[in-house]
Amino acid sequence: MYRKRHAESAVKKLSEMFGAVLVAGPRQVGKTTMLRALTKNICYVTLDDMIVRTAAQEQSGTFFKDNPPPIFVDEIQKAPVLFEQIKLYIDRDRKKGQFYMCGSQQLRMMKGVSESLSGRIGLLTLLGYSLREIYGVDFDLPFLPTEEYFAKRRASLKNMEYADVWKIIHRGSMPELCENPEYDWQMFYGAYLRTYIERDVCDLAEIGDSIKFSKFMIAVAAMSGNLLNKASLARDLGISEPTAERWLSILVASNIVYLLQPYSNNMTKRAIKTPKVYFLDTGLAAYLTKWNTPDVLKNGAMAGAFFESFVISEIIKSYYNRGILEPPIYFYRDKEMNEIDLIIEEGGKLYPIEIKKHADPARRDIEAFDLLDKIGGAKRGSGGVICLYDNLITLKGEDRVIPVQYL
């Protein structure tokens, strides 16, 4: 049974604006399933099929005569030569919603898109199930800690038990794992990791040593929720910093990892410039770092980092699912180690967020918010502490305690 995805509305909107729509995202997050549900009345071809792929690669000029648009082409990155043919069709016919495409190798796809389809294609990033999708919530506005947002979100709240939050964080957001509780978590992610490295990473770049790349992924997963330290990664794994940089770019392009940039403007001279790194699927991160049960994870040394990674990922999904490719999110840390976990920039205001795994937030958790008042050229909006407390309540002024179910 198909579970409706929040990104569907964005795909429909993009198809009314552009001749082509491309959905990118990690392997097995439901890209094909969603697009097939949306395009069930048009032609479908997958370039996973060797015969179809050979035809696309060797006879690209006639491929869309044999498979006329409107058409859904799956795994489009396996025949990037088709991008030029799609451009010719779009420029000639000027019709909207003629080509739907998806794939998981974003580096190769984006190269083809930037060279052939700039201005002609609508782009969307899809990740695994959001918390809203898991609980069947229709509400789909991007997260913003304002009274207007909370009033609308309150109407569709679902009760969420403390233990359930950690089960979701540990199991991850892959649709197959969410839909099939009997699936073995370790076997799933073991196969996922092997397929990702063998089929995506090795196709993308000469990584040289797949075992060392696996260890690199483990090291990055252990760093999730912290400042990125490429020198440390390179040193610990015995690779060069340029290699660490290249391997990290593969994880980012694959939407396995997200780099949260520090907030800065001309007035934030004391802010650091290093991004923070987050695994977008906490289940994969837990598998890599060997936190084998929800209980072990929630009581372990990385519990806070995993909860923070989960919250950041959920907020990113709320923007991606609305078709926003670059969520306006940052963090703040200065040279005195004062830090704000998340800043959302919207409408000329900065909305500060702290993320705490505990259920007893206090005013001390938001003391750093006052730093934003000292930054020229920016106005502070309402904020809060996202945590495991049960109720939405005022902490101080316009800053609130925000239960995780309000994401």
C-alpha positions in Angstrom: 0.0 0.0 0.0 1.4 3.4 -1.0 1.9 6.0 1.6 1.2 9.6 0.3 4.4 11.7 0.4 4.4 15.4 1.4 6.6 16.2 -1.6 3.9 15.2 -4.1 2.4 18.8 -4.1 5.8 20.3 -4.9 6.3 17.8 -7.8 2.9 18.8 -9.2 3.7 22.4 -8.9 7.1 22.0 -10.6 5.5 20.0 -13.4 3.2 23.0 -14.1 6.2 25.4 -14.2 8.8 23.4 -16.1 9.1 21.0 -19.0 11.1 18.5 -16.9 11.1 17.6 -13.2 14.0 15.8 -11.5 13.7 14.2 -8.1 17.1 13.5 -6.4 17.8 11.8 -3.1 19.5 8.9 -1.5 19.0 5.3 -2.5 15.7 3.6 -1.4 13.9 6.7 0.0 10.9 6.2 -2.3 11.7 8.4 -5.3 10.5 5.9 -7.9 7.5 4.9 -5.9 6.3 8.5 -5.5 6.8 9.4 -9.1 5.2 6.2 -10.4 2.1 7.0 -8.2 2.0 10.6 -9.7 2.7 9.5 -13.3 0.8 6.2 -13.5 -0.9 7.2 -16.8 2.3 8.0 -18.8 5.2 5.9 -20.2 7.7 4.5 -17.7 11.3 3.3 -18.5 14.0 2.4 -16.1 17.7 2.6 -17.1 18.4 -0.2 -14.6 17.3 -2.4 -17.6 20.4 -3.1 -19.5 18.7 -3.2 -22.9 16.9 0.1 -22.3 20.1 1.7 -21.0 22.1 0.5 -24.0 19.4 2.0 -26.3 19.5 5.3 -24.4 23.3 5.5 -24.5 23.9 4.4 -28.1 20.7 5.7 -29.8 19.9 8.8 -27.8 18.6 10.6 -30.9 15.8 8.1 -31.4 15.2 7.1 -27.8 12.3 9.5 -27.2 10.8 8.6 -30.6 10.5 5.1 -29.4 9.5 6.3 -25.9 7.6 9.5 -26.5 6.9 12.1 -23.8 5.2 12.5 -21.4 7.6 10.0 -19.8 9.1 9.0 -16.5 12.8 8.0 -16.9 14.1 6.2 -13.8 17.9 6.2 -12.9 18.5 9.0 -15.4 22.1 9.4 -14.4 23.0 6.1 -16.1 22.5 7.8 -19.5 23.4 11.5 -19.1 23.4 11.8 -22.9 19.6 12.0 -22.7 19.7 15.4 -21.0 20.6 17.0 -24.4 17.7 15.2 -26.1 15.3 16.4 -23.4 16.6 20.0 -23.9 15.8 19.7 -27.6 12.3 18.4 -26.9 11.5 21.1 -24.3 12.8 23.9 -26.5 10.8 22.7 -29.5 7.5 21.9 -27.9 7.4 24.3 -25.0 5.1 22.0 -23.1 5.1 21.6 -19.3 5.4 18.4 -17.4 6.8 16.3 -20.3 9.7 14.6 -18.5 9.9 13.1 -15.0 13.2 11.8 -13.8 14.9 10.5 -10.7 18.1 9.0 -9.6 20.5 8.7 -6.6 23.8 9.8 -8.1 23.4 13.5 -7.8 26.9 14.5 -8.9 26.5 13.0 -12.3 22.9 14.2 -12.7 23.6 17.7 -11.6 26.5 18.0 -14.1 24.1 17.0 -16.9 21.4 19.3 -15.6 23.7 22.3 -15.3 25.1 21.8 -18.8 21.8 21.1 -20.7 18.7 21.9 -18.7 19.4 25.0 -16.7 16.2 27.0 -16.5 14.2 24.2 -18.0 13.9 21.8 -15.1 12.3 21.8 -11.7 14.4 20.2 -9.0 13.3 18.5 -5.8 15.2 16.6 -3.1 13.5 13.7 -1.4 14.7 12.1 1.8 13.2 9.2 3.9 9.9 9.4 5.7 9.4 12.5 7.9 8.0 12.2 11.3 4.8 13.7 9.9 4.6 11.1 7.2 5.2 8.2 9.7 2.3 9.5 11.9 0.0 10.2 8.9 -0.1 14.0 9.5 -1.2 16.1 6.5 0.3 19.3 7.8 3.2 20.3 5.4 4.4 23.8 6.2 8.2 24.3 6.8 9.1 24.4 10.4 9.3 27.9 11.9 9.0 28.6 15.7 6.2 31.3 15.4 2.8 31.6 17.0 1.2 31.2 13.5 3.0 28.0 12.8 2.2 26.4 16.2 -1.5 27.4 15.9 -1.7 25.5 12.6 0.4 22.6 13.7 -1.5 22.1 16.9 -4.6 21.1 14.9 -2.9 17.9 13.6 -0.8 16.8 16.6 -0.3 13.1 17.3 0.6 11.7 20.7 4.2 10.5 20.7 5.6 8.3 23.5 9.2 9.0 24.7 10.2 5.4 23.8 8.7 5.7 20.3 10.9 8.7 19.6 14.1 6.7 20.2 12.8 3.7 18.3 12.3 6.0 15.3 15.7 7.7 15.7 17.3 4.3 15.9 15.4 2.5 13.1 15.8 5.5 10.7 13.5 6.8 8.1 13.9 4.4 5.1 10.4 3.6 3.9 11.0 -0.2 3.7 12.0 -0.3 7.4 9.1 1.9 8.4 6.5 -0.1 6.5 7.9 -3.5 7.6 8.6 -3.7 11.3 9.6 -7.3 11.0 12.6 -6.4 8.7 15.9 -6.9 10.4 17.5 -3.5 10.9 21.1 -4.8 10.7 20.6 -6.8 7.6 18.8 -4.0 5.9 21.5 -1.4 6.5 24.3 -3.9 5.9 22.9 -4.5 2.4 22.2 -0.8 1.9 25.7 0.2 2.7 27.2 -2.4 0.4 24.9 -1.4 -2.5 25.6 2.3 -2.0 29.3 1.9 -2.1 29.4 -0.7 -4.9 26.8 0.9 -7.2 26.8 4.6 -6.4 30.2 5.5 -5.0 32.4 3.3 -7.1 30.5 4.6 -10.2 31.0 8.2 -9.2 34.7 8.2 -8.4 37.8 6.2 -8.1 37.8 5.8 -4.3 40.6 3.2 -4.5 39.7 1.4 -1.3 36.1 0.6 -0.5 37.0 -0.7 2.9 38.7 2.5 3.8 35.7 4.5 2.4 33.4 2.4 4.7 35.7 3.4 7.6 35.5 7.0 6.5 31.6 6.8 6.6 31.9 5.4 10.1 34.2 8.2 11.2 31.8 10.9 9.7 28.8 9.2 11.4 30.6 9.4 14.7 31.1 13.1 14.1 27.4 13.8 13.4 26.1 16.8 15.3 29.6 18.2 15.7 32.0 20.6 13.9 33.5 19.1 10.8 37.2 18.3 11.2 38.6 17.1 7.9 42.2 17.1 9.2 41.2 14.7 12.0 39.3 12.5 9.6 42.3 12.3 7.2 44.8 11.7 10.0 42.8 9.0 11.7 42.2 7.1 8.4 45.6 7.6 6.9 44.4 9.5 3.9 45.2 13.0 2.5 43.0 16.0 3.3 42.1 16.4 -0.4 40.9 12.7 -0.4 38.8 13.4 2.8 37.4 16.5 1.1 36.5 14.5 -2.1 35.0 11.6 -0.2 32.9 14.0 1.9 31.6 15.7 -1.2 30.4 12.3 -2.4 28.4 11.8 0.9 27.0 15.3 0.6 26.1 14.9 -3.1 24.4 11.6 -2.3 22.3 13.3 0.4 23.8 11.0 3.0 25.3 13.9 4.9 24.3 17.5 5.3 26.8 20.3 6.1 25.1 23.0 8.2 26.8 26.3 7.6 27.6 28.8 10.3 25.6 32.0 10.3 27.6 35.0 9.3 27.1 38.5 7.9 29.4 41.6 7.8 28.8 42.1 11.6 29.7 38.6 12.8 33.5 38.8 12.7 33.8 36.7 15.8 31.8 33.8 14.3 33.7 30.6 13.3 33.6 29.5 9.7 33.6 25.7 10.0 30.3 23.9 9.2 28.7 21.2 11.4 28.1 17.7 9.9 24.9 15.8 10.2 23.9 12.3 9.0 20.4 12.7 7.4 19.3 9.2 8.3 19.9 8.5 11.9 19.3 4.8 11.4 22.2 4.5 9.0 24.4 6.5 11.4 23.4 4.2 14.3 24.2 1.1 12.2 27.6 2.5 11.3 28.5 3.5 14.9 27.2 0.2 16.3 24.4 1.5 18.5 22.4 -1.7 18.0 19.2 -1.0 20.0 17.1 2.0 20.8 17.8 1.6 24.6 21.6 1.4 24.1 21.4 4.5 21.9 19.3 6.7 24.2 21.5 5.9 27.2 24.8 6.2 25.3 27.4 8.9 24.9 26.1 10.0 21.5 22.4 10.3 22.5 22.4 14.1 22.4 24.2 14.1 19.0 21.7 11.7 17.6 18.7 13.6 18.9 20.1 16.8 17.4 20.8 15.1 14.1 17.2 13.8 14.0 15.7 17.2 14.7 17.9 18.9 12.1 17.0 16.2 9.5 13.2 16.6 10.3 13.5 20.4 9.8 15.4 19.9 6.5 12.7 17.5 5.3 10.0 20.1 6.1 11.7 22.4 3.6 12.7 19.9 1.0 9.1 18.5 0.9 7.9 22.0 -0.1 10.3 22.1 -2.9 12.8 24.4 -1.1 16.2 23.2 -2.3 18.3 25.2 0.1 16.7 25.5 3.6 17.5 28.9 5.2 19.1 27.2 8.2 22.4 27.9 10.0 24.1 27.6 13.4 26.0 30.1 15.4 29.2 29.6 17.3 31.8 32.3 18.2 35.4 32.1 19.3 34.3 32.2 22.9 32.4 28.9 22.3 29.0 30.5 22.7 26.6 28.5 20.5 23.1 28.4 19.1 22.2 25.0 17.6 20.1 26.3 14.8 19.1 29.6 13.3 16.3 29.9 10.7 16.5 33.0 8.6 13.1 34.1 7.3 11.6 37.4 6.3 14.6 39.4 7.6 14.4 37.8 11.1 16.6 35.2 12.8 14.7 32.5 14.7 17.0 30.7 17.2 16.6 27.1 18.3 18.3 25.0 20.9 18.0 21.2 20.7 18.1 19.2 23.9 17.3 15.5 24.4 16.1 16.1 28.0 12.6 16.8 29.1 13.3 19.5 31.6 14.3 22.7 29.7 15.3 25.8 31.6 16.0 29.4 30.8 19.7 28.7 30.8 19.2 26.7 27.6 18.3 29.9 25.7 20.8 32.3 27.2 22.9 32.3 24.0 19.8 33.7 22.1 20.8 37.2 23.4 23.8 37.1 21.2 21.6 37.7 18.2 20.6 41.0 19.6 24.2 42.2 19.3 24.5 41.3 15.6 23.9 44.3 13.5 21.7 44.1 10.4 19.5 41.3 11.8 16.3 41.2 13.9 15.7 38.4 16.3 12.4 36.5 16.0 10.8 34.0 18.4 12.7 30.8 19.2 12.7 27.9 21.6 14.1 24.7 22.8 13.1 21.5 20.9 13.1 18.7 23.4 11.2 15.7 24.8 8.9 17.7 27.1 5.2 17.1 26.6 3.7 20.5 26.2 4.2 23.7 24.2 4.8 26.4 26.9 6.4 29.8 27.2 9.9 29.8 28.6 10.7 33.5 28.4 9.2 36.3 26.3 8.5 34.8 22.9 10.7 31.8 23.4 9.0 28.5 24.0 9.6 24.9 25.1 8.8 23.0 21.8 7.9 19.3 22.0 9.4 17.2 19.2 6.0 16.3 17.9 5.6 20.0 16.8 8.2 19.4 14.0 
